Amino acid sequence: MGRADQGERHGAGLTEAARDTGEAGVFPSTCWECSVCCGTRVTVTNGRVTDIAPNAEHPYSKGAFCIKGLRGALGVTYGPGRVLHPMRRDGPRGSGRWMRISWDAALDEMADRFAAVRAQHGPLALVGAVSGAFFSRGAIVALLMRSIGSPNWMINQDLCGGCRAVSARATGLNITSGEDIANTSCVLLVGRNPHAADPVQWAAIKQARQRGARLIVIDPKRIPACDLADLWLRPRPGTDAALALAMIAVLIEENLYDRDFVARWCHGFDALAARAAQYPPAVAARLTGVPAEDIVAAARMYARGPSCFVSGHGIDAFSAGVQTFRAYHSLLAISGNVDRRGGNRRVKTPRGFKSYLDLLHMPQFRLPEEIERQTLGADRFPLWAGPRGWQTACHNPTVIEAVLTGRPYPVHAMYISGVNIAVTYPNTQNTLAALRSLDFVAVATHEMTPTAAMADIVLPKTTALEEEEVSFAPAGPAVLYTRNVVPPCGEARCDLDIAVGLIDRLAARGAATKNLIPWRSQREFNAFILGDSGISLAELQRTGCVPVPYRLGNFDEAPFATPTRKIELYSETMRAVGLDPLPDFVPPGRERASDDVRARFPLILLTGDREKTYHHSRFRGDAWARKVSPDPTLLIHPATARALGIGDKEWVTVETPAGTAPCRLRAKVSEATAPDVVSTGMGWWRPDAPGPEHGALEININAALSYAGPYDPASGSPDARGLLCRVARATTPALRP
């Protein structure tokens, strides 16, 4: 496979920042094994990381941490499956046969193949794929593709966080989630399980409850937060928008909204009031299954404030996600909990600092608008893809369709960095078929994932312990620093080094439109991100985190980024692209199914359950994680399990009406779900199962799902949860390595 002993080190290809690493000591840093970004203290002994611990002095995370931070980065960096050298496929695609090659050979071949595709089919036939612009790799992959002349790059956020982001942009309410739990009097927790997903939020919520803050939980599952809650509202999956609109109706009817804030800073209140009046608590109770008196009680409790809205994946990954978030964002706005102590703070980076998202929208790093309008999916989802999009990224299903059919235009080559699309995208079979049909695929990775197994060239990537990262945490607010505490193992390189080497070669072949990555090292890039913010790399190296001052309520100085410069309850941005400018309840897609389909698929499937051991498809080969969570599970109510003859820990099959293959999971009998609801996680595969799929077609729930729509008309998100399904006892267990 071309992998080498973990002790091997190579100086060639190291970034400027990396050459100074490896000294012994304990260093403040930031964990980015997930998007929480907790503060760490990393111990280095003899050039190797020997311990990662929480940083109790970190002003943002305050010592909160999880097992992924303690064990994940070490496993990824020093695990036996680490890819350490560039490799070329040495057999049919997916055969698992590889030849070790040099970096020059790898980059030359990539440049030759990309240049050939560009010459024959045009730059739009080249597509990038990455997790998104939360980390620097996302911005770098986007700028790499733009340098080639292609606006096409894929991200994961249509399945996680994208609906929230599109709503925030359309409404002008640029918040994230739970920014000031520490000072709130009421937490409104909707569709998020911070016990498993966010140790910082979970610690803050528990501390808030200890000092007397109220807690409202809205979730169809009984999560640990329900045991702390004053109110637990359990809506039927996919009906949260009706509940939020009913809470708005209560605030307006009982004059509990912030009249002064609405008059000064909200646009379209009367129209919102008329829309919300269609969903009084009695109507919402019928739609959601939540008693009307509980809806009224929740609205009154939230209105007393100050209140902090904490949201998650549970109201995001489905075809009405943007409207659902717009309903909650409107509730937040009319209650006056915007830039208020104990409410939700807007994202405000330090003056002179540039976030990765800022970078994507800076004019000097953009392609001409007529090119960006050709981004795959921009014609159907202009608030997601293309020049007006959140990250300007493609609509992923449109890319896969283009690969397989050539419509609306052909895609022939792909560069994938740090993301496992064969596992994380719905309809695994279709994604694998698309990868097989491409003329050329290059993948930068830490390990041989099912996605990397389909590549022609595999490149070794640096890990969070080997590269330097500067980012901004809105919940701090603070600028965070991830220190490259040790040199890269083997010949691993960071994304910027890979991109610079590739662009140089493409330019030499006349295949680069413009070099939009002017930095020659990650250190130069990070200095650019810091800009003239007054925060230096030296200060970040000493502390690992620099809190930034924040002014609440400076709406005149920093108005809302909408056409009216106000929070748009009635979104002029949505109206301009022909979408409903007001939040509304859209019935779940399953309710449009025929009686026959609903009879054959009588259960409702929730996906995306978070586990403390895994983050999406990562850490699946780590012994510590597999010891804790060896198999994928399906939460199923005891009454439902009895009716189906299913015992606890027995293997079951899960099927949906999508017509894809069934998925095999282990039953976990639990009263956490309602009798008609089952629930599971995502991202499952087994590194030591036979390739190239490595179990992704058998134990990965995405293999049982469709990526074909219906789609959210604003974000293009599919229904990845709240789906009809059926469950049966498996006749044989799932494959075990």
FENMOPE-V676256 format. One record per backbone hydrogen bond with DSSP energy under -0.5 kcal/mol. CO is the residue of the C=O (numbers start at 0). NH is the residue of the N-H. Records with the same first field share a line. If there is no record, write none. Layout:
CO: NH ; NH
This chain:
4: 7
7: 489
10: 13
14: 18
16: 19
17: 20
21: 46
24: 43
26: 41
28: 39
33: 36
37: 30
38: 54
39: 28
40: 42 ; 52
41: 26
42: 49 ; 50
43: 24
44: 47
47: 44
50: 42
52: 40
53: 55
54: 57 ; 62
57: 61
60: 63
65: 69
66: 70 ; 71
67: 71 ; 72
70: 74
71: 75
72: 76
73: 77
74: 78
78: 81
80: 447
81: 83
83: 490
85: 100
86: 457
87: 98
91: 94
95: 97
96: 89
98: 87
101: 105
102: 106
103: 107
104: 108
105: 109
106: 110
107: 111
108: 112
109: 113
110: 114
111: 115
112: 116
113: 117
114: 118
115: 119
116: 120 ; 121
117: 121
121: 124
122: 125
124: 411 ; 412
126: 414
127: 153
128: 416
130: 155
131: 134 ; 137
134: 137 ; 138
135: 139
136: 140
137: 141
138: 142
139: 143
140: 144
141: 145
142: 146
143: 147
144: 148 ; 149
145: 148
146: 512 ; 513
150: 152
151: 127
152: 393
153: 129
155: 158
156: 161
160: 164
161: 165
162: 166
163: 167
164: 168
165: 169
166: 170
167: 171 ; 172
170: 567
171: 173
172: 174
173: 346
177: 180
179: 182
180: 183
184: 213
185: 187 ; 307
186: 188 ; 215
187: 189 ; 309
188: 217
189: 311
190: 313
191: 193
192: 195 ; 196
193: 197
197: 201
198: 202
199: 203
200: 204
201: 205
202: 206
203: 207
204: 208
205: 209
206: 210
207: 212
208: 211
213: 186
214: 216 ; 229 ; 230
215: 188
216: 218 ; 232
217: 190
220: 222
222: 225 ; 226
223: 226
224: 227 ; 228
225: 228
230: 216 ; 232
231: 233
232: 218 ; 234
235: 238
238: 241 ; 242
239: 243
240: 244
241: 245
242: 246
243: 247
244: 248
245: 249
246: 250
247: 251
248: 252
249: 253
250: 255 ; 256
251: 254
256: 258
257: 261
258: 262
259: 263
260: 264
261: 265
264: 566
266: 568 ; 569
267: 271
268: 272
269: 273
270: 274
271: 275
272: 276
274: 277
275: 278
276: 279
279: 282 ; 283
280: 284
281: 285
282: 286
283: 287
284: 288
287: 235
290: 293 ; 294
291: 295
292: 296
293: 297
294: 298
295: 299
296: 300
297: 301
298: 302
299: 303
300: 304
301: 304
305: 184 ; 185
307: 187 ; 309
308: 177 ; 310
309: 189
311: 314
312: 315 ; 316
315: 317
316: 719
317: 320
319: 323
320: 324
321: 325
322: 326
323: 327
324: 328
325: 329
326: 330
327: 331
328: 332
329: 333
330: 334
331: 336
332: 335
333: 257
336: 338 ; 343
339: 342
342: 179 ; 344
343: 338
345: 347
349: 352
354: 358
355: 359
356: 360
357: 360 ; 361
358: 361
361: 364
362: 365
367: 370 ; 371
368: 372
370: 373
371: 374
374: 377
375: 394
376: 379 ; 380
380: 383 ; 384
382: 389
383: 390 ; 391
385: 388
391: 385
393: 395
394: 397 ; 398
395: 399
396: 400
397: 401
398: 402
399: 403
400: 404 ; 405 ; 406
401: 405 ; 410
411: 438 ; 439
412: 126
413: 441
414: 128
415: 443
418: 420
419: 422 ; 423
420: 424
426: 429 ; 430
427: 431
428: 432
429: 433
430: 434
431: 435
432: 436
433: 437
434: 437
439: 413
440: 455 ; 456
441: 415
442: 444 ; 458
443: 417
444: 460
445: 82
446: 448
448: 452
450: 453
451: 454
452: 93
455: 88
456: 442
457: 86
458: 444
459: 492
462: 465 ; 466
464: 484 ; 485
468: 481
470: 479
471: 473
472: 475 ; 476 ; 477
476: 547
477: 472 ; 479
478: 545
479: 470
480: 482
481: 468
482: 484
484: 21
487: 9
488: 491
489: 9
492: 461
493: 497
494: 498
495: 499
496: 500
497: 501
498: 502
499: 503
500: 504
501: 505
502: 506
503: 507
504: 508
505: 510
506: 509
513: 515
520: 524
521: 525
522: 526
523: 527
524: 528
525: 529
526: 530
528: 353
529: 532
533: 535
535: 539
536: 540
537: 541
538: 542
539: 543
543: 480
545: 478
549: 551
550: 553
552: 554
553: 557
559: 561
561: 564
564: 559
566: 266 ; 568
568: 570
569: 571
570: 574
571: 575
572: 576
573: 576 ; 578
574: 577
580: 570
583: 585
584: 586
587: 590
588: 591
589: 592
593: 597
594: 598
595: 599
596: 600
602: 724
603: 605 ; 677
604: 721 ; 722
605: 679
613: 610
614: 617
616: 619
617: 614
618: 621
621: 625
622: 626
623: 627
624: 628
631: 665
632: 680
633: 667
634: 678
635: 669
636: 640
637: 641
638: 642
639: 643
640: 644 ; 645
641: 644
646: 649
649: 666
650: 729
651: 664
652: 727
653: 662
654: 725
655: 658
662: 653
664: 651 ; 666
665: 633
666: 648
667: 635
669: 672
671: 221
673: 676
675: 603
677: 605
678: 634
679: 608
684: 686
685: 688
689: 693 ; 694
692: 695
693: 685
694: 697 ; 698
697: 663
698: 700
699: 702
700: 703
701: 426 ; 427 ; 704
709: 718
711: 715
716: 711
717: 719
722: 604
724: 602
725: 654
727: 652
